[in-house]
Amino acid sequence: WNSLHNELYNYNKTHSYDLVTDLQLNWIITNWLVFTSSNRFAQSTYKNVLFIDPRTYSSQYANGYLSNEIGMGNSFGTTNTLKFNNKYGNHSLNGLLGVAWGQSLAETTFAAGTGMPNGMDALNATELYEVGGNSIPQRSYSGFGQAQYSYSNRYFATASLRADANSKFAQKRRLGWFPSGAASWLISNENFLKGNETITFLKLRASYGITGNSNIGMYKYLSTYSLNSTYQNVVSATPTRLANQYLGWEKAFMSGLGVDINLWKSVEVNIDIYNTDNKDLLLAVPVSPSTGFFEITANAGSVRNQGIEFQINTTNI
């Protein structure tokens, strides 16, 4: 057996073209209010050809194999924000309001054949082996806002709210709400600690927030069918996946307390207590074989992660 023999006749080639355009607009409405619009359009095409010559060894394709796959995709996204930043006396307030929208479309066409003459890498010289293709659209929408407030460089607060809708999920649970909040107290800026040579920095922190996860394939909430079989010379549909009209966001509920201390301007101590509850996990859940399926994508289970982190840094020289 000569491994170089296969390399002489077989190949797997791909070529692609990509185009990306960005456009950003900024409008300074006042000295404390700015509007920004960020937009991106992207388009791509590719072609892949896999050829296994009949003269070479292949445990799967003894009579050779040729496949052609052609795909194209495009996407557009826009994010528009209104940012503000204002100070009055000892008070400081800044934040933003925004909306985002995006959509994409990916299309693929695939054909493969076997039994071609030696060295003939043309589909019309093969016996049809399989044909396939897909068209996958996707859309997402978001609305978000955030505000940060501080007073006299001692008291700080942050609040945010985000709403996301994603076509990956069932219509009843497509929208997810994700709030968060945080507060901190810079105690070392209080009069009773200013100028203290031992405790040169002291800050207390607290936070709580919810984040979402949509890291699954498209349309897992829908039933799917295979059209690769025939019945009485008519193409027939065979179910391949169960529907789940309650499939929705996986969420992580995070909370934490922390303290930052600097002693003698040379020892930094950070202590954090945290708790994270991941709920409605996106999992492939086994189902009874009597259904004709092995699994279904569902929100199932939860995981808790909690602990204490301690960090110390020193400047010795």
Disulfide bonds with the S-S distance in Angstrom:
none
